[in-house]
């Protein structure tokens, strides 16, 4: 199985449900907090934004489970 490239993604069809499923939000993050996410991201070879999204998703699930 070959690895996908940026060119492959450029050819992809946009998700027609994106606007219904995703709400884009801009949240300011102080530099000190961003540095923490950046450090964690480097350990896992990912972006700080993906770490923040995962944290937000985990927190949202915990809030839903709270009685």
Backbone as a ProteinNet text record, in pm:
[ID]
protein_1_A
[PRIMARY]
XXXXXXXXXXXXXXXXXXXXXXXXXXXXXXXXXXXXXXXXXXXXXXXXXXXXXXXXXXXXXXXXXXX
[TERTIARY]
84.6	0	89.3	64.2	149.2	99.1	189.5	154.5	95.3	-7.8	-72.6	14.2	10.9	89.5	-4.4	53.9	-24.8	-99.9	-38.8	-103.6	-229.4	-224	-341.7	-456.8	-424.5	-528.1	-586.1	-503.6	-553.1	-656.5	-644.5	-736.6	-865.4	-867.4	-980.9	-1105.4	-1219.6	-1348.2	-1373.7	-1407	-1435.6	-1556	-1552.9	-1662	-1787.3	-1894.7	-2015.9	-2087.9	-2055.6	-2120.1	-2035.8	-1922.7	-1830.2	-1899.7	-1975.9	-2040.9	-2146.1	-2207	-2308.5	-2246	-2127.5	-2064.8	-1959	-1902.8	-1790	-1819.3	-1789.1	-1800.2	-1658.5	-1609.1	-1474.2	-1477.9	-1382	-1376	-1232.4	-1215.3	-1083.1	-1070.8	-971.5	-952.2	-810	-795.5	-659.4	-598.6	-472	-400.8	-273.3	-250.5	-129.1	-5.3	103.2	226.5	276	263.4	309.6	229.2	97.7	13.5	43.4	59.6	89.1	221.2	317.7	448.4	433.7	341.9	317.4	262.4	163.2	106.3	211.1	296.5	401.3	501.1	534.8	628.2	569.8	443	376	367.6	337.3	325.5	457.5	567.3	698.7	727.6	687	709.7	633.2	517.2	431.2	437	526.7	543.1	410.1	345.9	221	219.4	111	102.1	41.3	75.6	14.3	-138.4	-185.5	-330	-400.8	-338.6	-402.2	-406.9	-304.5	-304.6	-416.8	-431.8	-537.8	-676.3	-694.1	-823.3	-855.1	-753.7	-774.2	-811.6	-744.9	-777.1	-919.9	-958.3	-1092.4	-1197.3	-1169.9	-1262.7	-1277.9	-1165.7	-1167.8	-1246.1	-1223.3	-1294.6	-1443.8	-1480.6	-1623.4	-1690.3	-1622.6	-1679	-1697.7	-1599.5	-1611.1	-1726.7	-1746	-1857.8	-1992.4	-2000.5	-2125.4	-2153	-2048.9	-2065.5	-2095.2	-2067.4	-2089.4	-2239.1	-2287.4	-2432.4	-2474.8
-118	0	124.5	214.3	332.3	444	531.2	643.6	756.7	820.5	930.5	1055.9	1133.4	1256.5	1377.6	1495	1618.9	1629.9	1582.9	1586.1	1499.3	1386	1298.4	1370.5	1443.3	1514	1630.3	1691.7	1801.8	1752.6	1628	1569.4	1518	1509.3	1451.2	1538.8	1475.1	1545.5	1598.3	1727.1	1781.7	1710.5	1697.1	1633.3	1720.6	1668.4	1749.1	1778.6	1705.1	1723.6	1806.5	1856.7	1929.4	2041.6	2126	2240.1	2197.7	2081.8	2032.7	1964.2	1909.1	1831	1906.8	2010.3	2079	2227.3	2279.6	2422.5	2472.9	2554.3	2608.6	2724.8	2724.1	2824.9	2873	3000.1	3057	3088.4	3027.9	3045.8	3095	3211	3257.6	3172.9	3138.5	3058.1	3133.5	3151.5	3225.3	3143.6	3213	3150	3039.5	3058.1	2957.6	2828.1	2840.9	2722.1	2653.7	2733.3	2677	2600.5	2652.1	2585.5	2446.4	2430.5	2299.2	2202.4	2247.3	2162.5	2130.4	2227.7	2208.9	2101.8	2104.6	2007	1865	1852.4	1721.9	1674.2	1765.5	1731.1	1678.6	1740	1695.2	1552.5	1518.4	1383.2	1279.4	1318.4	1225.6	1246.3	1332.5	1361.5	1403.2	1503.7	1557.7	1708.5	1773.1	1918.6	1956.2	2074.3	2120.1	2130.2	2167.3	2180.8	2046.6	1939.5	1807.5	1763.9	1799.8	1769	1847	1975.2	2057.2	2002.6	1961.4	1904.9	1779.1	1693.8	1569.8	1600.1	1697.2	1736.4	1789.9	1871.2	1926.9	1817.2	1722.8	1611.8	1526.1	1497.8	1418.7	1491.5	1621.2	1700.4	1705	1717.2	1720.3	1587.8	1476	1345.4	1332.3	1379.3	1372.5	1458.1	1574	1659.8	1593.9	1521.6	1452	1338.1	1274.5	1161.8	1205.7	1330.6	1381.7	1398	1340.7	1351.7	1492
0	0	0	-93.1	-103.2	-11.9	25.2	111.8	27.9	79.1	7.8	14.2	-92.5	-100	-97.6	-89.8	-92.5	-225	-331.8	-463.6	-464.6	-397.8	-388.8	-319.3	-213.7	-139	-219.2	-303.4	-387.2	-487.1	-530.3	-626.6	-561.2	-430.4	-359.2	-369.6	-354	-355.8	-214.2	-199.1	-66.8	-2.9	126.5	199.9	188.7	127.4	110.7	242.8	348.2	478.3	574.5	527.7	614.7	692.1	621.2	686.8	788.5	767.3	861.3	982	965.2	1071.3	1150.9	1091.9	1154.5	1170.8	1287.3	1315.5	1337.4	1246.5	1261.1	1358.7	1451.4	1556.1	1569.2	1589.3	1612.2	1761	1826.1	1970.1	1994.7	2056.8	2087.8	2200.6	2185.8	2285.5	2320.8	2450.6	2489.5	2452	2432.3	2383.6	2476.6	2606.1	2702.1	2687.9	2673.8	2656.7	2523.4	2418.1	2286.1	2290.5	2364.9	2375.9	2436.5	2530.7	2591.8	2487.3	2411.5	2306.3	2199	2170.5	2070.4	2115.9	2244.4	2299.9	2292.9	2329.2	2322.6	2177.5	2087.6	1946	1890.6	1929.8	1881.9	1927.6	2049.4	2100.1	2019	1967.3	1893.9	1743	1696.5	1553.8	1489.7	1549.2	1496	1515.3	1479.7	1492.5	1627.5	1678.4	1803.9	1791.2	1672.6	1651	1664.7	1618.4	1631.3	1777.7	1855	1998.4	2067.8	2031.8	2091.6	2056.2	1929.5	1887.6	1967.1	1986.3	2061.9	2207.1	2267.1	2405	2414.8	2318.6	2317.9	2302.1	2211.9	2188.2	2314.6	2382	2505.3	2614.6	2627.4	2728.4	2699.8	2574.8	2537.9	2573.3	2548.4	2583.5	2733.8	2810.4	2957.1	3007.6	2947.9	2988.1	2957.6	2846.6	2812.2	2910.3	2960	3051.4	3193.9	3226.5	3361.5	3386.9	3498.9	3528.8	3567.2
[MASK]
+++++++++++++++++++++++++++++++++++++++++++++++++++++++++++++++++++

